[in-house]
Amino acid sequence: MAKKGKKTRSAGKYGPRYGRKIRKLAADIEERVHIKYKCPQCENYSVKRVGTAIWKCSKCGYTFAGGTYQPKTPVYSSLEAKSK
């Protein structure tokens, strides 16, 4: 039976280059960028990244500025929680 390969996630494209820690950080960032987020206007999970810090809902067409890798940054989320 063949040996199962390692799970490298999206950082497998770098092979053995750049070191394990950097590849892990890159894989974490790429996962956060490519998942669909909840739209602040229509509440559907259809927000995708258009460019650096620009996010767009594919359902309602709402475009807004957010974080570079996530629509809501951790700082924004903590401020939002404190204001409630």
mmCIF file of the N, C-alpha and C atoms, coordinates in Angstrom:
data_MODEL
# 
_entry.id   MODEL 
# 
loop_
_atom_site.group_PDB 
_atom_site.id 
_atom_site.type_symbol 
_atom_site.label_atom_id 
_atom_site.label_alt_id 
_atom_site.label_comp_id 
_atom_site.label_asym_id 
_atom_site.label_entity_id 
_atom_site.label_seq_id 
_atom_site.pdbx_PDB_ins_code 
_atom_site.Cartn_x 
_atom_site.Cartn_y 
_atom_site.Cartn_z 
_atom_site.occupancy 
_atom_site.B_iso_or_equiv 
_atom_site.pdbx_formal_charge 
_atom_site.auth_seq_id 
_atom_site.auth_comp_id 
_atom_site.auth_asym_id 
_atom_site.auth_atom_id 
_atom_site.pdbx_PDB_model_num 
ATOM 1   N N  . MET A 1 1  ? 0.842   -1.176 0.000  1.00 0.00 ? 1  MET A N  1 
ATOM 2   C CA . MET A 1 1  ? 0.000   0.000  0.000  1.00 0.00 ? 1  MET A CA 1 
ATOM 3   C C  . MET A 1 1  ? 0.891   1.244  0.000  1.00 0.00 ? 1  MET A C  1 
ATOM 4   N N  . ALA A 1 2  ? 0.488   2.251  -0.729 1.00 0.00 ? 2  ALA A N  1 
ATOM 5   C CA . ALA A 1 2  ? 1.289   3.470  -0.852 1.00 0.00 ? 2  ALA A CA 1 
ATOM 6   C C  . ALA A 1 2  ? 1.240   4.283  0.436  1.00 0.00 ? 2  ALA A C  1 
ATOM 7   N N  . LYS A 1 3  ? 2.336   4.972  0.694  1.00 0.00 ? 3  LYS A N  1 
ATOM 8   C CA . LYS A 1 3  ? 2.431   5.813  1.877  1.00 0.00 ? 3  LYS A CA 1 
ATOM 9   C C  . LYS A 1 3  ? 1.670   7.111  1.633  1.00 0.00 ? 3  LYS A C  1 
ATOM 10  N N  . LYS A 1 4  ? 0.897   7.536  2.636  1.00 0.00 ? 4  LYS A N  1 
ATOM 11  C CA . LYS A 1 4  ? 0.113   8.761  2.516  1.00 0.00 ? 4  LYS A CA 1 
ATOM 12  C C  . LYS A 1 4  ? 1.029   9.976  2.655  1.00 0.00 ? 4  LYS A C  1 
ATOM 13  N N  . GLY A 1 5  ? 0.840   10.970 1.788  1.00 0.00 ? 5  GLY A N  1 
ATOM 14  C CA . GLY A 1 5  ? 1.661   12.177 1.835  1.00 0.00 ? 5  GLY A CA 1 
ATOM 15  C C  . GLY A 1 5  ? 1.269   13.092 2.979  1.00 0.00 ? 5  GLY A C  1 
ATOM 16  N N  . LYS A 1 6  ? 2.089   14.085 3.230  1.00 0.00 ? 6  LYS A N  1 
ATOM 17  C CA . LYS A 1 6  ? 1.821   15.035 4.303  1.00 0.00 ? 6  LYS A CA 1 
ATOM 18  C C  . LYS A 1 6  ? 0.748   16.026 3.879  1.00 0.00 ? 6  LYS A C  1 
ATOM 19  N N  . LYS A 1 7  ? -0.002  16.504 4.856  1.00 0.00 ? 7  LYS A N  1 
ATOM 20  C CA . LYS A 1 7  ? -1.011  17.523 4.598  1.00 0.00 ? 7  LYS A CA 1 
ATOM 21  C C  . LYS A 1 7  ? -0.324  18.881 4.665  1.00 0.00 ? 7  LYS A C  1 
ATOM 22  N N  . THR A 1 8  ? -0.125  19.501 3.539  1.00 0.00 ? 8  THR A N  1 
ATOM 23  C CA . THR A 1 8  ? 0.609   20.768 3.514  1.00 0.00 ? 8  THR A CA 1 
ATOM 24  C C  . THR A 1 8  ? -0.294  21.971 3.305  1.00 0.00 ? 8  THR A C  1 
ATOM 25  N N  . ARG A 1 9  ? -1.572  21.757 3.094  1.00 0.00 ? 9  ARG A N  1 
ATOM 26  C CA . ARG A 1 9  ? -2.528  22.827 2.834  1.00 0.00 ? 9  ARG A CA 1 
ATOM 27  C C  . ARG A 1 9  ? -2.085  23.632 1.610  1.00 0.00 ? 9  ARG A C  1 
ATOM 28  N N  . SER A 1 10 ? -2.370  24.918 1.592  1.00 0.00 ? 10 SER A N  1 
ATOM 29  C CA . SER A 1 10 ? -2.061  25.714 0.402  1.00 0.00 ? 10 SER A CA 1 
ATOM 30  C C  . SER A 1 10 ? -0.583  26.061 0.296  1.00 0.00 ? 10 SER A C  1 
ATOM 31  N N  . ALA A 1 11 ? 0.188   25.869 1.360  1.00 0.00 ? 11 ALA A N  1 
ATOM 32  C CA . ALA A 1 11 ? 1.611   26.207 1.340  1.00 0.00 ? 11 ALA A CA 1 
ATOM 33  C C  . ALA A 1 11 ? 2.451   25.101 0.716  1.00 0.00 ? 11 ALA A C  1 
ATOM 34  N N  . GLY A 1 12 ? 1.835   24.019 0.279  1.00 0.00 ? 12 GLY A N  1 
ATOM 35  C CA . GLY A 1 12 ? 2.572   22.930 -0.339 1.00 0.00 ? 12 GLY A CA 1 
ATOM 36  C C  . GLY A 1 12 ? 3.245   23.337 -1.630 1.00 0.00 ? 12 GLY A C  1 
ATOM 37  N N  . LYS A 1 13 ? 2.748   24.400 -2.238 1.00 0.00 ? 13 LYS A N  1 
ATOM 38  C CA . LYS A 1 13 ? 3.332   24.875 -3.497 1.00 0.00 ? 13 LYS A CA 1 
ATOM 39  C C  . LYS A 1 13 ? 4.744   25.423 -3.315 1.00 0.00 ? 13 LYS A C  1 
ATOM 40  N N  . TYR A 1 14 ? 5.124   25.759 -2.070 1.00 0.00 ? 14 TYR A N  1 
ATOM 41  C CA . TYR A 1 14 ? 6.457   26.294 -1.816 1.00 0.00 ? 14 TYR A CA 1 
ATOM 42  C C  . TYR A 1 14 ? 7.500   25.207 -1.602 1.00 0.00 ? 14 TYR A C  1 
ATOM 43  N N  . GLY A 1 15 ? 7.056   23.961 -1.440 1.00 0.00 ? 15 GLY A N  1 
ATOM 44  C CA . GLY A 1 15 ? 7.986   22.857 -1.232 1.00 0.00 ? 15 GLY A CA 1 
ATOM 45  C C  . GLY A 1 15 ? 8.767   23.041 0.064  1.00 0.00 ? 15 GLY A C  1 
ATOM 46  N N  . PRO A 1 16 ? 10.065  22.736 0.067  1.00 0.00 ? 16 PRO A N  1 
ATOM 47  C CA . PRO A 1 16 ? 10.856  22.873 1.293  1.00 0.00 ? 16 PRO A CA 1 
ATOM 48  C C  . PRO A 1 16 ? 11.410  24.290 1.508  1.00 0.00 ? 16 PRO A C  1 
ATOM 49  N N  . ARG A 1 17 ? 11.054  25.221 0.654  1.00 0.00 ? 17 ARG A N  1 
ATOM 50  C CA . ARG A 1 17 ? 11.618  26.573 0.737  1.00 0.00 ? 17 ARG A CA 1 
ATOM 51  C C  . ARG A 1 17 ? 10.964  27.414 1.837  1.00 0.00 ? 17 ARG A C  1 
ATOM 52  N N  . TYR A 1 18 ? 11.660  28.385 2.322  1.00 0.00 ? 18 TYR A N  1 
ATOM 53  C CA . TYR A 1 18 ? 11.221  29.461 3.224  1.00 0.00 ? 18 TYR A CA 1 
ATOM 54  C C  . TYR A 1 18 ? 11.030  29.054 4.678  1.00 0.00 ? 18 TYR A C  1 
ATOM 55  N N  . GLY A 1 19 ? 11.075  27.803 5.026  1.00 0.00 ? 19 GLY A N  1 
ATOM 56  C CA . GLY A 1 19 ? 10.942  27.382 6.419  1.00 0.00 ? 19 GLY A CA 1 
ATOM 57  C C  . GLY A 1 19 ? 9.510   27.056 6.800  1.00 0.00 ? 19 GLY A C  1 
ATOM 58  N N  . ARG A 1 20 ? 9.376   26.220 7.810  1.00 0.00 ? 20 ARG A N  1 
ATOM 59  C CA . ARG A 1 20 ? 8.070   25.703 8.210  1.00 0.00 ? 20 ARG A CA 1 
ATOM 60  C C  . ARG A 1 20 ? 7.155   26.801 8.756  1.00 0.00 ? 20 ARG A C  1 
ATOM 61  N N  . LYS A 1 21 ? 7.703   27.683 9.595  1.00 0.00 ? 21 LYS A N  1 
ATOM 62  C CA . LYS A 1 21 ? 6.883   28.713 10.230 1.00 0.00 ? 21 LYS A CA 1 
ATOM 63  C C  . LYS A 1 21 ? 6.288   29.675 9.198  1.00 0.00 ? 21 LYS A C  1 
ATOM 64  N N  . ILE A 1 22 ? 7.085   30.113 8.252  1.00 0.00 ? 22 ILE A N  1 
ATOM 65  C CA . ILE A 1 22 ? 6.609   31.041 7.225  1.00 0.00 ? 22 ILE A CA 1 
ATOM 66  C C  . ILE A 1 22 ? 5.546   30.381 6.352  1.00 0.00 ? 22 ILE A C  1 
ATOM 67  N N  . ARG A 1 23 ? 5.777   29.113 5.990  1.00 0.00 ? 23 ARG A N  1 
ATOM 68  C CA . ARG A 1 23 ? 4.791   28.402 5.172  1.00 0.00 ? 23 ARG A CA 1 
ATOM 69  C C  . ARG A 1 23 ? 3.474   28.222 5.922  1.00 0.00 ? 23 ARG A C  1 
ATOM 70  N N  . LYS A 1 24 ? 3.554   27.971 7.222  1.00 0.00 ? 24 LYS A N  1 
ATOM 71  C CA . LYS A 1 24 ? 2.346   27.814 8.039  1.00 0.00 ? 24 LYS A CA 1 
ATOM 72  C C  . LYS A 1 24 ? 1.581   29.137 8.113  1.00 0.00 ? 24 LYS A C  1 
ATOM 73  N N  . LEU A 1 25 ? 2.291   30.238 8.320  1.00 0.00 ? 25 LEU A N  1 
ATOM 74  C CA . LEU A 1 25 ? 1.648   31.554 8.358  1.00 0.00 ? 25 LEU A CA 1 
ATOM 75  C C  . LEU A 1 25 ? 0.990   31.887 7.022  1.00 0.00 ? 25 LEU A C  1 
ATOM 76  N N  . ALA A 1 26 ? 1.675   31.571 5.925  1.00 0.00 ? 26 ALA A N  1 
ATOM 77  C CA . ALA A 1 26 ? 1.123   31.831 4.593  1.00 0.00 ? 26 ALA A CA 1 
ATOM 78  C C  . ALA A 1 26 ? -0.142  31.011 4.367  1.00 0.00 ? 26 ALA A C  1 
ATOM 79  N N  . ALA A 1 27 ? -0.142  29.749 4.804  1.00 0.00 ? 27 ALA A N  1 
ATOM 80  C CA . ALA A 1 27 ? -1.319  28.896 4.647  1.00 0.00 ? 27 ALA A CA 1 
ATOM 81  C C  . ALA A 1 27 ? -2.489  29.430 5.470  1.00 0.00 ? 27 ALA A C  1 
ATOM 82  N N  . ASP A 1 28 ? -2.225  29.905 6.691  1.00 0.00 ? 28 ASP A N  1 
ATOM 83  C CA . ASP A 1 28 ? -3.280  30.470 7.535  1.00 0.00 ? 28 ASP A CA 1 
ATOM 84  C C  . ASP A 1 28 ? -3.896  31.710 6.888  1.00 0.00 ? 28 ASP A C  1 
ATOM 85  N N  . ILE A 1 29 ? -3.054  32.583 6.351  1.00 0.00 ? 29 ILE A N  1 
ATOM 86  C CA . ILE A 1 29 ? -3.541  33.805 5.704  1.00 0.00 ? 29 ILE A CA 1 
ATOM 87  C C  . ILE A 1 29 ? -4.365  33.466 4.473  1.00 0.00 ? 29 ILE A C  1 
ATOM 88  N N  . GLU A 1 30 ? -3.888  32.546 3.653  1.00 0.00 ? 30 GLU A N  1 
ATOM 89  C CA . GLU A 1 30 ? -4.616  32.169 2.442  1.00 0.00 ? 30 GLU A CA 1 
ATOM 90  C C  . GLU A 1 30 ? -5.970  31.550 2.769  1.00 0.00 ? 30 GLU A C  1 
ATOM 91  N N  . GLU A 1 31 ? -6.059  30.780 3.848  1.00 0.00 ? 31 GLU A N  1 
ATOM 92  C CA . GLU A 1 31 ? -7.345  30.215 4.252  1.00 0.00 ? 31 GLU A CA 1 
ATOM 93  C C  . GLU A 1 31 ? -8.315  31.313 4.652  1.00 0.00 ? 31 GLU A C  1 
ATOM 94  N N  . ARG A 1 32 ? -7.830  32.292 5.433  1.00 0.00 ? 32 ARG A N  1 
ATOM 95  C CA . ARG A 1 32 ? -8.693  33.391 5.867  1.00 0.00 ? 32 ARG A CA 1 
ATOM 96  C C  . ARG A 1 32 ? -9.175  34.238 4.696  1.00 0.00 ? 32 ARG A C  1 
ATOM 97  N N  . VAL A 1 33 ? -8.334  34.414 3.689  1.00 0.00 ? 33 VAL A N  1 
ATOM 98  C CA . VAL A 1 33 ? -8.684  35.250 2.543  1.00 0.00 ? 33 VAL A CA 1 
ATOM 99  C C  . VAL A 1 33 ? -9.734  34.574 1.666  1.00 0.00 ? 33 VAL A C  1 
ATOM 100 N N  . HIS A 1 34 ? -9.641  33.262 1.498  1.00 0.00 ? 34 HIS A N  1 
ATOM 101 C CA . HIS A 1 34 ? -10.467 32.583 0.505  1.00 0.00 ? 34 HIS A CA 1 
ATOM 102 C C  . HIS A 1 34 ? -11.797 32.043 1.006  1.00 0.00 ? 34 HIS A C  1 
ATOM 103 N N  . ILE A 1 35 ? -12.079 32.089 2.319  1.00 0.00 ? 35 ILE A N  1 
ATOM 104 C CA . ILE A 1 35 ? -13.381 31.618 2.772  1.00 0.00 ? 35 ILE A CA 1 
ATOM 105 C C  . ILE A 1 35 ? -14.426 32.709 2.554  1.00 0.00 ? 35 ILE A C  1 
ATOM 106 N N  . LYS A 1 36 ? -15.698 32.320 2.531  1.00 0.00 ? 36 LYS A N  1 
ATOM 107 C CA . LYS A 1 36 ? -16.772 33.293 2.350  1.00 0.00 ? 36 LYS A CA 1 
ATOM 108 C C  . LYS A 1 36 ? -17.214 33.806 3.716  1.00 0.00 ? 36 LYS A C  1 
ATOM 109 N N  . TYR A 1 37 ? -17.441 35.110 3.790  1.00 0.00 ? 37 TYR A N  1 
ATOM 110 C CA . TYR A 1 37 ? -17.830 35.749 5.034  1.00 0.00 ? 37 TYR A CA 1 
ATOM 111 C C  . TYR A 1 37 ? -19.264 36.235 4.949  1.00 0.00 ? 37 TYR A C  1 
ATOM 112 N N  . LYS A 1 38 ? -19.814 36.608 6.105  1.00 0.00 ? 38 LYS A N  1 
ATOM 113 C CA . LYS A 1 38 ? -21.190 37.081 6.203  1.00 0.00 ? 38 LYS A CA 1 
ATOM 114 C C  . LYS A 1 38 ? -21.282 38.543 5.778  1.00 0.00 ? 38 LYS A C  1 
ATOM 115 N N  . CYS A 1 39 ? -22.247 38.841 4.922  1.00 0.00 ? 39 CYS A N  1 
ATOM 116 C CA . CYS A 1 39 ? -22.453 40.206 4.434  1.00 0.00 ? 39 CYS A CA 1 
ATOM 117 C C  . CYS A 1 39 ? -23.093 41.053 5.538  1.00 0.00 ? 39 CYS A C  1 
ATOM 118 N N  . PRO A 1 40 ? -22.572 42.259 5.800  1.00 0.00 ? 40 PRO A N  1 
ATOM 119 C CA . PRO A 1 40 ? -23.165 43.108 6.830  1.00 0.00 ? 40 PRO A CA 1 
ATOM 120 C C  . PRO A 1 40 ? -24.525 43.680 6.433  1.00 0.00 ? 40 PRO A C  1 
ATOM 121 N N  . GLN A 1 41 ? -24.849 43.645 5.155  1.00 0.00 ? 41 GLN A N  1 
ATOM 122 C CA . GLN A 1 41 ? -26.110 44.220 4.700  1.00 0.00 ? 41 GLN A CA 1 
ATOM 123 C C  . GLN A 1 41 ? -27.212 43.173 4.544  1.00 0.00 ? 41 GLN A C  1 
ATOM 124 N N  . CYS A 1 42 ? -26.932 42.081 3.812  1.00 0.00 ? 42 CYS A N  1 
ATOM 125 C CA . CYS A 1 42 ? -27.978 41.083 3.543  1.00 0.00 ? 42 CYS A CA 1 
ATOM 126 C C  . CYS A 1 42 ? -27.850 39.825 4.401  1.00 0.00 ? 42 CYS A C  1 
ATOM 127 N N  . GLU A 1 43 ? -26.808 39.725 5.229  1.00 0.00 ? 43 GLU A N  1 
ATOM 128 C CA . GLU A 1 43 ? -26.598 38.622 6.173  1.00 0.00 ? 43 GLU A CA 1 
ATOM 129 C C  . GLU A 1 43 ? -26.354 37.255 5.523  1.00 0.00 ? 43 GLU A C  1 
ATOM 130 N N  . ASN A 1 44 ? -26.060 37.209 4.230  1.00 0.00 ? 44 ASN A N  1 
ATOM 131 C CA . ASN A 1 44 ? -25.725 35.950 3.558  1.00 0.00 ? 44 ASN A CA 1 
ATOM 132 C C  . ASN A 1 44 ? -24.217 35.724 3.619  1.00 0.00 ? 44 ASN A C  1 
ATOM 133 N N  . TYR A 1 45 ? -23.822 34.467 3.563  1.00 0.00 ? 45 TYR A N  1 
ATOM 134 C CA . TYR A 1 45 ? -22.396 34.132 3.539  1.00 0.00 ? 45 TYR A CA 1 
ATOM 135 C C  . TYR A 1 45 ? -21.912 34.148 2.097  1.00 0.00 ? 45 TYR A C  1 
ATOM 136 N N  . SER A 1 46 ? -21.735 35.336 1.558  1.00 0.00 ? 46 SER A N  1 
ATOM 137 C CA . SER A 1 46 ? -21.357 35.467 0.153  1.00 0.00 ? 46 SER A CA 1 
ATOM 138 C C  . SER A 1 46 ? -20.369 36.602 -0.090 1.00 0.00 ? 46 SER A C  1 
ATOM 139 N N  . VAL A 1 47 ? -19.656 37.020 0.939  1.00 0.00 ? 47 VAL A N  1 
ATOM 140 C CA . VAL A 1 47 ? -18.674 38.101 0.794  1.00 0.00 ? 47 VAL A CA 1 
ATOM 141 C C  . VAL A 1 47 ? -17.331 37.499 0.423  1.00 0.00 ? 47 VAL A C  1 
ATOM 142 N N  . LYS A 1 48 ? -16.753 37.994 -0.662 1.00 0.00 ? 48 LYS A N  1 
ATOM 143 C CA . LYS A 1 48 ? -15.439 37.544 -1.104 1.00 0.00 ? 48 LYS A CA 1 
ATOM 144 C C  . LYS A 1 48 ? -14.528 38.746 -1.288 1.00 0.00 ? 48 LYS A C  1 
ATOM 145 N N  . ARG A 1 49 ? -13.245 38.504 -1.239 1.00 0.00 ? 49 ARG A N  1 
ATOM 146 C CA . ARG A 1 49 ? -12.246 39.566 -1.364 1.00 0.00 ? 49 ARG A CA 1 
ATOM 147 C C  . ARG A 1 49 ? -12.052 39.934 -2.825 1.00 0.00 ? 49 ARG A C  1 
ATOM 148 N N  . VAL A 1 50 ? -12.129 41.232 -3.124 1.00 0.00 ? 50 VAL A N  1 
ATOM 149 C CA . VAL A 1 50 ? -11.913 41.741 -4.477 1.00 0.00 ? 50 VAL A CA 1 
ATOM 150 C C  . VAL A 1 50 ? -10.463 42.171 -4.638 1.00 0.00 ? 50 VAL A C  1 
ATOM 151 N N  . GLY A 1 51 ? -9.951  42.885 -3.668 1.00 0.00 ? 51 GLY A N  1 
ATOM 152 C CA . GLY A 1 51 ? -8.573  43.368 -3.680 1.00 0.00 ? 51 GLY A CA 1 
ATOM 153 C C  . GLY A 1 51 ? -8.131  43.606 -2.253 1.00 0.00 ? 51 GLY A C  1 
ATOM 154 N N  . THR A 1 52 ? -7.002  44.260 -2.082 1.00 0.00 ? 52 THR A N  1 
ATOM 155 C CA . THR A 1 52 ? -6.490  44.517 -0.742 1.00 0.00 ? 52 THR A CA 1 
ATOM 156 C C  . THR A 1 52 ? -7.483  45.364 0.042  1.00 0.00 ? 52 THR A C  1 
ATOM 157 N N  . ALA A 1 53 ? -8.067  44.775 1.074  1.00 0.00 ? 53 ALA A N  1 
ATOM 158 C CA . ALA A 1 53 ? -9.022  45.421 1.983  1.00 0.00 ? 53 ALA A CA 1 
ATOM 159 C C  . ALA A 1 53 ? -10.333 45.813 1.314  1.00 0.00 ? 53 ALA A C  1 
ATOM 160 N N  . ILE A 1 54 ? -10.636 45.308 0.129  1.00 0.00 ? 54 ILE A N  1 
ATOM 161 C CA . ILE A 1 54 ? -11.908 45.589 -0.534 1.00 0.00 ? 54 ILE A CA 1 
ATOM 162 C C  . ILE A 1 54 ? -12.683 44.283 -0.629 1.00 0.00 ? 54 ILE A C  1 
ATOM 163 N N  . TRP A 1 55 ? -13.911 44.299 -0.114 1.00 0.00 ? 55 TRP A N  1 
ATOM 164 C CA . TRP A 1 55 ? -14.744 43.104 -0.041 1.00 0.00 ? 55 TRP A CA 1 
ATOM 165 C C  . TRP A 1 55 ? -16.069 43.369 -0.740 1.00 0.00 ? 55 TRP A C  1 
ATOM 166 N N  . LYS A 1 56 ? -16.619 42.334 -1.393 1.00 0.00 ? 56 LYS A N  1 
ATOM 167 C CA . LYS A 1 56 ? -17.864 42.499 -2.138 1.00 0.00 ? 56 LYS A CA 1 
ATOM 168 C C  . LYS A 1 56 ? -18.769 41.297 -1.914 1.00 0.00 ? 56 LYS A C  1 
ATOM 169 N N  . CYS A 1 57 ? -20.045 41.587 -1.705 1.00 0.00 ? 57 CYS A N  1 
ATOM 170 C CA . CYS A 1 57 ? -21.049 40.538 -1.567 1.00 0.00 ? 57 CYS A CA 1 
ATOM 171 C C  . CYS A 1 57 ? -21.522 40.154 -2.963 1.00 0.00 ? 57 CYS A C  1 
ATOM 172 N N  . SER A 1 58 ? -21.429 38.877 -3.292 1.00 0.00 ? 58 SER A N  1 
ATOM 173 C CA . SER A 1 58 ? -21.845 38.436 -4.622 1.00 0.00 ? 58 SER A CA 1 
ATOM 174 C C  . SER A 1 58 ? -23.361 38.327 -4.729 1.00 0.00 ? 58 SER A C  1 
ATOM 175 N N  . LYS A 1 59 ? -24.062 38.343 -3.605 1.00 0.00 ? 59 LYS A N  1 
ATOM 176 C CA . LYS A 1 59 ? -25.519 38.223 -3.604 1.00 0.00 ? 59 LYS A CA 1 
ATOM 177 C C  . LYS A 1 59 ? -26.199 39.574 -3.840 1.00 0.00 ? 59 LYS A C  1 
ATOM 178 N N  . CYS A 1 60 ? -25.832 40.582 -3.027 1.00 0.00 ? 60 CYS A N  1 
ATOM 179 C CA . CYS A 1 60 ? -26.506 41.880 -3.130 1.00 0.00 ? 60 CYS A CA 1 
ATOM 180 C C  . CYS A 1 60 ? -25.647 42.950 -3.799 1.00 0.00 ? 60 CYS A C  1 
ATOM 181 N N  . GLY A 1 61 ? -24.372 42.671 -4.039 1.00 0.00 ? 61 GLY A N  1 
ATOM 182 C CA . GLY A 1 61 ? -23.499 43.624 -4.709 1.00 0.00 ? 61 GLY A CA 1 
ATOM 183 C C  . GLY A 1 61 ? -22.902 44.688 -3.807 1.00 0.00 ? 61 GLY A C  1 
ATOM 184 N N  . TYR A 1 62 ? -23.105 44.567 -2.501 1.00 0.00 ? 62 TYR A N  1 
ATOM 185 C CA . TYR A 1 62 ? -22.588 45.540 -1.540 1.00 0.00 ? 62 TYR A CA 1 
ATOM 186 C C  . TYR A 1 62 ? -21.063 45.452 -1.481 1.00 0.00 ? 62 TYR A C  1 
ATOM 187 N N  . THR A 1 63 ? -20.380 46.576 -1.717 1.00 0.00 ? 63 THR A N  1 
ATOM 188 C CA . THR A 1 63 ? -18.923 46.639 -1.671 1.00 0.00 ? 63 THR A CA 1 
ATOM 189 C C  . THR A 1 63 ? -18.517 47.521 -0.497 1.00 0.00 ? 63 THR A C  1 
ATOM 190 N N  . PHE A 1 64 ? -17.536 47.057 0.268  1.00 0.00 ? 64 PHE A N  1 
ATOM 191 C CA . PHE A 1 64 ? -17.104 47.823 1.435  1.00 0.00 ? 64 PHE A CA 1 
ATOM 192 C C  . PHE A 1 64 ? -15.629 47.572 1.712  1.00 0.00 ? 64 PHE A C  1 
ATOM 193 N N  . ALA A 1 65 ? -15.054 48.461 2.517  1.00 0.00 ? 65 ALA A N  1 
ATOM 194 C CA . ALA A 1 65 ? -13.653 48.326 2.919  1.00 0.00 ? 65 ALA A CA 1 
ATOM 195 C C  . ALA A 1 65 ? -13.603 47.623 4.262  1.00 0.00 ? 65 ALA A C  1 
ATOM 196 N N  . GLY A 1 66 ? -12.624 46.747 4.402  1.00 0.00 ? 66 GLY A N  1 
ATOM 197 C CA . GLY A 1 66 ? -12.453 46.010 5.653  1.00 0.00 ? 66 GLY A CA 1 
ATOM 198 C C  . GLY A 1 66 ? -10.982 45.804 5.915  1.00 0.00 ? 66 GLY A C  1 
ATOM 199 N N  . GLY A 1 67 ? -10.664 44.703 6.555  1.00 0.00 ? 67 GLY A N  1 
ATOM 200 C CA . GLY A 1 67 ? -9.271  44.372 6.810  1.00 0.00 ? 67 GLY A CA 1 
ATOM 201 C C  . GLY A 1 67 ? -8.626  43.800 5.560  1.00 0.00 ? 67 GLY A C  1 
ATOM 202 N N  . THR A 1 68 ? -7.327  43.652 5.589  1.00 0.00 ? 68 THR A N  1 
ATOM 203 C CA . THR A 1 68 ? -6.604  43.129 4.437  1.00 0.00 ? 68 THR A CA 1 
ATOM 204 C C  . THR A 1 68 ? -6.935  41.674 4.185  1.00 0.00 ? 68 THR A C  1 
ATOM 205 N N  . TYR A 1 69 ? -7.009  40.873 5.257  1.00 0.00 ? 69 TYR A N  1 
ATOM 206 C CA . TYR A 1 69 ? -7.240  39.443 5.096  1.00 0.00 ? 69 TYR A CA 1 
ATOM 207 C C  . TYR A 1 69 ? -8.620  38.998 5.546  1.00 0.00 ? 69 TYR A C  1 
ATOM 208 N N  . GLN A 1 70 ? -9.334  39.824 6.322  1.00 0.00 ? 70 GLN A N  1 
ATOM 209 C CA . GLN A 1 70 ? -10.676 39.525 6.797  1.00 0.00 ? 70 GLN A CA 1 
ATOM 210 C C  . GLN A 1 70 ? -11.516 40.791 6.698  1.00 0.00 ? 70 GLN A C  1 
ATOM 211 N N  . PRO A 1 71 ? -12.821 40.657 6.461  1.00 0.00 ? 71 PRO A N  1 
ATOM 212 C CA . PRO A 1 71 ? -13.656 41.859 6.380  1.00 0.00 ? 71 PRO A CA 1 
ATOM 213 C C  . PRO A 1 71 ? -13.690 42.653 7.690  1.00 0.00 ? 71 PRO A C  1 
ATOM 214 N N  . LYS A 1 72 ? -13.728 41.947 8.809  1.00 0.00 ? 72 LYS A N  1 
ATOM 215 C CA . LYS A 1 72 ? -13.694 42.612 10.113 1.00 0.00 ? 72 LYS A CA 1 
ATOM 216 C C  . LYS A 1 72 ? -12.402 42.225 10.806 1.00 0.00 ? 72 LYS A C  1 
ATOM 217 N N  . THR A 1 73 ? -11.610 43.213 11.164 1.00 0.00 ? 73 THR A N  1 
ATOM 218 C CA . THR A 1 73 ? -10.344 42.948 11.843 1.00 0.00 ? 73 THR A CA 1 
ATOM 219 C C  . THR A 1 73 ? -10.609 42.622 13.316 1.00 0.00 ? 73 THR A C  1 
ATOM 220 N N  . PRO A 1 74 ? -9.687  41.949 13.994 1.00 0.00 ? 74 PRO A N  1 
ATOM 221 C CA . PRO A 1 74 ? -9.874  41.657 15.418 1.00 0.00 ? 74 PRO A CA 1 
ATOM 222 C C  . PRO A 1 74 ? -10.053 42.916 16.273 1.00 0.00 ? 74 PRO A C  1 
ATOM 223 N N  . VAL A 1 75 ? -9.378  43.993 15.916 1.00 0.00 ? 75 VAL A N  1 
ATOM 224 C CA . VAL A 1 75 ? -9.516  45.252 16.658 1.00 0.00 ? 75 VAL A CA 1 
ATOM 225 C C  . VAL A 1 75 ? -10.933 45.794 16.504 1.00 0.00 ? 75 VAL A C  1 
ATOM 226 N N  . TYR A 1 76 ? -11.467 45.762 15.290 1.00 0.00 ? 76 TYR A N  1 
ATOM 227 C CA . TYR A 1 76 ? -12.829 46.232 15.036 1.00 0.00 ? 76 TYR A CA 1 
ATOM 228 C C  . TYR A 1 76 ? -13.834 45.383 15.806 1.00 0.00 ? 76 TYR A C  1 
ATOM 229 N N  . SER A 1 77 ? -13.631 44.078 15.813 1.00 0.00 ? 77 SER A N  1 
ATOM 230 C CA . SER A 1 77 ? -14.543 43.181 16.518 1.00 0.00 ? 77 SER A CA 1 
ATOM 231 C C  . SER A 1 77 ? -14.553 43.459 18.017 1.00 0.00 ? 77 SER A C  1 
ATOM 232 N N  . SER A 1 78 ? -13.377 43.733 18.602 1.00 0.00 ? 78 SER A N  1 
ATOM 233 C CA . SER A 1 78 ? -13.317 44.024 20.033 1.00 0.00 ? 78 SER A CA 1 
ATOM 234 C C  . SER A 1 78 ? -13.970 45.367 20.352 1.00 0.00 ? 78 SER A C  1 
ATOM 235 N N  . LEU A 1 79 ? -13.788 46.364 19.488 1.00 0.00 ? 79 LEU A N  1 
ATOM 236 C CA . LEU A 1 79 ? -14.442 47.659 19.693 1.00 0.00 ? 79 LEU A CA 1 
ATOM 237 C C  . LEU A 1 79 ? -15.952 47.538 19.560 1.00 0.00 ? 79 LEU A C  1 
ATOM 238 N N  . GLU A 1 80 ? -16.400 46.723 18.624 1.00 0.00 ? 80 GLU A N  1 
ATOM 239 C CA . GLU A 1 80 ? -17.825 46.505 18.418 1.00 0.00 ? 80 GLU A CA 1 
ATOM 240 C C  . GLU A 1 80 ? -18.442 45.828 19.640 1.00 0.00 ? 80 GLU A C  1 
ATOM 241 N N  . ALA A 1 81 ? -17.727 44.882 20.238 1.00 0.00 ? 81 ALA A N  1 
ATOM 242 C CA . ALA A 1 81 ? -18.219 44.186 21.423 1.00 0.00 ? 81 ALA A CA 1 
ATOM 243 C C  . ALA A 1 81 ? -18.288 45.123 22.629 1.00 0.00 ? 81 ALA A C  1 
ATOM 244 N N  . LYS A 1 82 ? -17.315 46.021 22.754 1.00 0.00 ? 82 LYS A N  1 
ATOM 245 C CA . LYS A 1 82 ? -17.306 46.966 23.878 1.00 0.00 ? 82 LYS A CA 1 
ATOM 246 C C  . LYS A 1 82 ? -18.428 47.990 23.767 1.00 0.00 ? 82 LYS A C  1 
ATOM 247 N N  . SER A 1 83 ? -18.800 48.369 22.549 1.00 0.00 ? 83 SER A N  1 
ATOM 248 C CA . SER A 1 83 ? -19.820 49.394 22.363 1.00 0.00 ? 83 SER A CA 1 
ATOM 249 C C  . SER A 1 83 ? -21.229 48.883 22.642 1.00 0.00 ? 83 SER A C  1 
ATOM 250 N N  . LYS A 1 84 ? -21.411 47.568 22.677 1.00 0.00 ? 84 LYS A N  1 
ATOM 251 C CA . LYS A 1 84 ? -22.756 47.013 22.937 1.00 0.00 ? 84 LYS A CA 1 
ATOM 252 C C  . LYS A 1 84 ? -23.097 47.002 24.395 1.00 0.00 ? 84 LYS A C  1 
# 
